[in-house]
Amino acid sequence: MPCYRCAMRKLRRSFYDRDTVLVARDLLGKHLVHVSRGVERIGRIVEVEAYLGPHDLAAHSSRGLTERTKVMFGPPGHAYVYLIYGMYHCMNVVTERDGQASAVLLRALEPVKNVEGRTQGPGLLCRAMHIDKRLNAHDLLSHNFHIAAPAEAERLVIVKKPRIGVDYAGRWAKRHLRFYIKDNPFVSRR
């Protein structure tokens, strides 16, 4: 069995402390790593959506600073994990400077190691990776939950589309802020 962790390097805080759209695009092809109960789960990020802060009507932060959104208003490089429909967890990566309230939603993963179940969609991704509210506000520079770059960077063809499920957001619903790896079979919706 190959040592995946040996061939990867954990992303630094400076990676997340940049423009959200750049971070979103650059997350494609990176590996989400979660070690839980002695099991290391790794998935390759193949689809994301960018949420640009309080002025973006599709972002949770557009409703202001609340108990739920305070993680988004915090420093970059932390996980924002929340529950939707009372049953699905979704994971975002907080980006940009403290107070900016921007994040990138992870929409789909390609299983790499110890990932069972479907990973096409944010709720299914979290279930397969054993991510729940206990990881909300978790520092993504930790040993047990982080994002890493593979040893060799690959050339990706990236597709841009509107985000999914944000029709309520007016003109923001049409913005091309969803990014995915072209022709990857694990993308949630083409």
C-alpha positions in Angstrom: 0.0 0.0 0.0 1.5 3.4 -1.0 2.2 5.9 1.7 0.0 8.8 0.5 0.8 11.1 3.3 4.6 10.7 2.6 4.0 12.0 -1.0 1.8 15.0 0.1 2.5 18.3 1.8 0.0 20.0 4.0 -1.3 23.4 2.7 -0.1 26.4 4.7 -2.3 29.2 6.1 -1.1 31.5 3.3 -2.8 29.3 0.7 -6.2 30.1 2.2 -5.4 33.7 2.9 -6.0 34.7 -0.7 -8.8 35.7 -3.1 -11.6 33.1 -2.7 -11.9 32.4 -6.4 -8.2 31.6 -6.7 -8.4 29.4 -3.6 -11.4 27.6 -5.1 -9.7 26.8 -8.4 -6.4 25.9 -6.6 -8.2 23.4 -4.3 -9.1 21.2 -7.3 -6.7 18.2 -7.4 -5.7 18.7 -3.7 -6.4 16.0 -1.2 -8.7 16.2 1.8 -7.3 14.1 4.7 -9.3 13.1 7.7 -7.9 10.7 10.3 -10.6 9.4 12.6 -10.5 6.5 15.1 -7.2 5.4 13.6 -8.5 5.4 10.0 -6.9 7.7 7.4 -9.4 8.8 4.8 -8.2 10.7 1.7 -10.2 12.1 -1.1 -9.1 14.2 -4.1 -11.1 17.4 -4.5 -12.8 17.5 -7.9 -15.6 20.1 -7.5 -16.0 23.3 -5.4 -18.1 26.5 -5.1 -16.8 29.9 -4.1 -18.8 32.1 -1.7 -17.5 35.7 -1.7 -18.6 37.2 1.6 -21.5 39.2 3.0 -22.2 41.0 -0.3 -22.7 37.6 -2.0 -26.4 36.9 -1.5 -25.8 33.1 -1.8 -23.3 33.1 1.1 -24.4 32.3 4.6 -22.4 35.4 5.7 -24.9 37.6 3.8 -27.1 37.3 6.8 -24.4 38.8 9.0 -22.4 37.5 11.9 -24.4 34.8 13.8 -23.5 31.9 16.0 -23.6 29.7 12.9 -21.5 32.0 10.6 -18.9 33.2 13.1 -16.4 30.7 11.7 -16.7 32.3 8.3 -15.8 35.7 9.8 -12.7 34.2 11.5 -9.2 33.5 10.2 -8.6 31.6 7.0 -7.7 27.9 6.9 -10.5 26.7 9.2 -13.4 24.4 8.4 -17.0 25.7 8.4 -19.2 22.7 8.8 -23.0 23.0 9.1 -26.1 20.8 8.8 -28.7 21.2 6.1 -32.2 19.6 5.9 -31.6 18.3 9.4 -29.5 15.4 8.0 -26.6 16.4 5.8 -23.3 18.0 6.8 -21.5 20.4 4.4 -17.9 21.5 4.6 -16.5 24.8 3.6 -12.9 26.1 3.8 -12.7 29.6 5.2 -10.7 32.0 2.9 -9.2 35.5 2.9 -8.4 37.7 5.9 -10.1 37.7 9.3 -13.5 39.4 8.9 -13.9 38.8 5.2 -16.4 36.0 5.7 -15.6 34.1 2.5 -15.4 30.4 2.0 -15.2 27.6 -0.5 -17.7 24.7 -0.4 -16.3 21.3 -1.2 -18.9 19.7 -3.5 -17.3 16.4 -4.7 -14.3 14.1 -4.1 -12.7 11.3 -5.9 -11.9 8.5 -3.4 -8.2 7.9 -2.9 -7.9 5.9 0.4 -10.5 4.4 2.8 -13.4 6.3 1.4 -16.6 4.3 1.2 -19.9 5.5 -0.3 -20.7 8.1 -2.8 -18.9 11.4 -2.7 -20.8 13.3 -5.5 -22.4 16.2 -3.5 -21.5 18.0 -0.3 -23.6 15.9 2.0 -22.5 12.6 0.6 -18.8 13.8 0.6 -19.1 14.6 4.3 -20.7 11.3 5.1 -18.1 9.3 3.3 -15.2 11.3 4.9 -16.8 11.1 8.4 -17.1 14.9 8.7 -19.7 16.3 11.0 -20.4 19.4 13.2 -17.6 18.3 15.6 -15.2 19.5 13.0 -16.7 23.0 12.7 -14.1 25.6 13.3 -11.3 23.0 13.1 -8.0 24.3 12.0 -7.1 22.8 8.7 -3.4 22.9 9.6 -3.9 20.1 12.1 -2.5 16.6 11.8 -5.8 14.8 11.7 -7.9 17.0 9.4 -6.3 19.0 6.6 -5.8 19.5 2.9 -2.6 18.6 1.2 -1.0 19.0 -2.2 0.0 15.8 -4.1 3.7 15.3 -4.6 3.4 16.1 -8.3 1.1 18.8 -9.6 -1.0 17.9 -12.5 -2.4 20.0 -15.3 -6.1 20.3 -15.0 -8.8 21.5 -17.3 -11.3 23.4 -15.1 -14.9 24.0 -16.0 -16.7 27.1 -14.7 -20.5 27.1 -14.1 -23.1 28.7 -11.9 -23.4 27.4 -8.3 -26.1 24.8 -7.5 -29.2 25.5 -5.4 -28.8 29.2 -5.0 -31.7 30.5 -7.2 -32.9 32.7 -4.3 -29.7 34.8 -4.6 -30.8 37.0 -7.5 -28.0 38.0 -9.8 -25.6 36.1 -7.6 -27.2 32.8 -8.7 -25.9 33.3 -12.3 -22.3 34.0 -11.4 -19.9 31.3 -12.5 -18.4 30.5 -9.1 -18.6 26.7 -9.3 -15.5 25.0 -10.6 -14.8 21.3 -11.4 -12.3 19.1 -13.1 -13.5 18.5 -16.7 -14.6 14.9 -17.4 -14.0 13.7 -13.9 -16.6 11.0 -13.2 -17.0 12.1 -9.5 -18.3 15.6 -10.2 -21.8 15.9 -8.7 -23.5 17.6 -11.7 -22.1 18.4 -15.1 
